[in-house]
Amino acid sequence: MERLNKTLTALSATMLLLAPLLMATDPDPLQDFCVADLTGKLSVNGYPCKPAAAAGDEFLFSSRATRGGDPMSSPNGSNVTELDVNEWPGLNTLGVSMNRVDFAPGGTNPPHIHPRATEIGVMIRGELLLGIIGSLDSGNRYYSKVVRAGETFVIPRGLMHFQFNVGKEPATMVVSFNSQNPGIVFVPLTLFGSSPPIPTPVLVKALRVDAEVVELLKSKFTGGY
């Protein structure tokens, strides 16, 4: 009995110590809305809230995705119009975000990963080759399809994927994420444009190419995309 009492006492003390942490990481919103105060410090599940009286009603609406960017402004021939919490503070704590992506003919959204979100999208115009690469569990299987206006697709969280405009006309897609800040890891940029750079001998061994090839690729990604 004495041992049981000691165990219960220790367990109770542990729960009391953990209580503030558990309260600080509640995964669900605790209010109708929480328009982000972007000047505040980012916490586990979002920015601090602006006072409700200062939020207005614009947090519910955004026209940003109605106008895309110029895809020719990028060497990839694509342009991403972001609608994450930093561009649309009303998304704060809601766990969702959106992007509009415009492609010139032959343009691509290079192989990349969203580490914090699953992606679902709809084609607005044009036709894109969409490729998804499975993990080692699937034998690195490559899944692909040409998607056209009105068609939809889903990309599981953390899987590498890309889009490439295979049509003769511009293409546009709109995608959404189950995270207010899904993150993005561009594979070529990560390998060859990191700061500080990955040591060349590491990439030589990993990619099974000569050092000259690695240095050439690094020179292409200096300064990012």
N, C-alpha and C positions, 0 to 999 in steps of 0.2 A: 504493500500500500504506500509506504514511504517513497519507494522508487517511482510509483505511478504519479504521486503528488509532485515530485521533483520534475518529472517529464512534462506534466501539464503546466507547471509554473514556467518552465523554460519555453514551452510552446506559446504560452500567452505573452511572454515578454517579447518573443520573436515577432508575433503578429502586431504588437504595439509598435515595434520599431519599424515594421514594414508598412504600416498604415499610411503614413504621409506619402511614401513612394507610390503605393497603389492608387491613392487618390489623385496623384499628379499625372498618372498615365492612363486615366480613363479613356478607352478607345472611341467613345461616342460623344457627340456634342452634348453639352449640358444646357443649351439655350436654343431659342429659335434660330438665331444666326449669330455669327461672330465675325464682323467685317474686320479684316486684318489691319492692325496698326503696324505698318511695315518699318516704322522707326524703332519698334520694340524688339526685344530679344526673342528669337525663335526657340520654342520649347519642344517637348516631345511630340505633341500633336498639333502644333500650329503657332501662329503669332498671337500676342495678346489682342483683346478685342477693343475696338473703338467704342466709346459710349454710344448706346443705342440712339440717343437723340442726334448724334453727329453722323450717323450712318446714312440717313436718307433712305431712298428706295432704289438707288442706282446699283446697289450691290446685287440685285436680282437680274440685272440686264447688262449685256455688253454687245456692241456692234463691231468689235475688233475683228471678228472672223469674216465679216462681210467684204472686207478688202484684203486681198493677199499682197504679199511682197513680190518684188521682182526676182524671179528665179535666176536671171542672168547676172545678178549681183554676186553670185557664188560660183566658184570654179566647178562645183558639183552640178550646176544647172537646176538647183532647187532652192526653195525659200520656205522657212518654217515661221508661221505666225503663232506665237505661243499664247496660251490662255491658262497659265498656271496661277498659283496664288499671288505671285509677284506682279502679274499683269491684271489680275481680276481678284482683288482682295476679298470679295464676297465669298470666294470658295473656301476661305479659311475654316478649318476643322471639319469640312464636309467630306473630305476624302475623294474628291473628283477634280479633273481638269481636262482641257481640250487643246488640240492643235489643229491648225489648217496648214496644209503643205501644198505648195504650187510647184509644178515641174515644167520646165521647157522641154521640147522634144529632145530625147536623148539624155535628159537630166536624171539624176539619181539621188536618193537619200541613202548614203553609204551604209554598209553593214554596221549595226549598232545594237545596243542592249538598253532596256529600261530596267534598272535593278530593283525598282520599288513598285512596279505596277504592271498589270495586264492591260493590253491595248485592244480596243475594238474600234473599227472604222467603217466608213461608207465612202464610196467613190462618188464624186460630184460630176466630174466630166473626164473625158479621155480614157486611156487604158494604161494600166501599170502592171509590169511583172512584179509580183510580190513573192519574195522568197523568205522562208523561215528555216533555220538550221537547228535541229534537235541537239540535245546534250549527248554526252558519251553513252548515257543509258539507252539511247535510241540508235547507237552506232553512228552518231553525227549525221543522221538522215536529213536530207534536203527536201523540203516540201515547197512547191511553187505553183502559182496559177496566175494567169493574166486576168485581172479584175477590171470591170468596166462600169460605167455610170450606173448607179443604183445598186450595185452589188456590195456586199459587206464582207468583213473578215475579222478574225480575232488572232491576236498574237500573245501566247502565254507569257507570263512574267519571267523575265530573265533570259529568254531565248534570243539569240542573235537573229536579225532580220534586215531586210532592205527593200526598197522600192526602186523601180527603173522604168522610165517612160518609154514604152516600146511603140507608141503611136506617132503619127506625123503632126499631131496638134498638142497644144498645152494640156496638162492634166492637173486635176485638183482632188484632194481627198481631205476629209475631216475625220479626226480620230479623237477618242476620249480615253481616259485612264482612271483607274480606281485608286488614285492618289492625287492629292493636291500639288504634289511636287514629285513626279515619277522618276526624275533623273535620267541622264543619258550618257552612255559610254560609247563613243565612236571608236570602233576597233582599229582602223588604220592610224587615227590620230593618237590613240592611247599607246600603241606600240612604237610609233616613230616620232611622235611630237610631245612626249611627256616632258615635264619639267621638275627636277633635272632629268636628262635623258636616261633611258635604260642602257646599261653598258653594252657596247657593240658585241663583245664576245658572247653575251647571253643570247642575243638575237641571232647571231651566227649559228650557235649550237641549236637553238630552238627551231629556226626556220630552215636550217640546212642549206645555207647559201654563203657566198663569200662576203668578207667584210666590206668590200667595195659596193656590193649591192645594198647592204644595210645602210651604209653611209649615204648612198644616193637617195634611198627612200627617206632617211631622216631629213635630208635637205629639202625634200618636197613638202614636208609638214611643219617646217619651222614657222612659227607664228600662227599655227592652228589652221582651221578651215576658213 
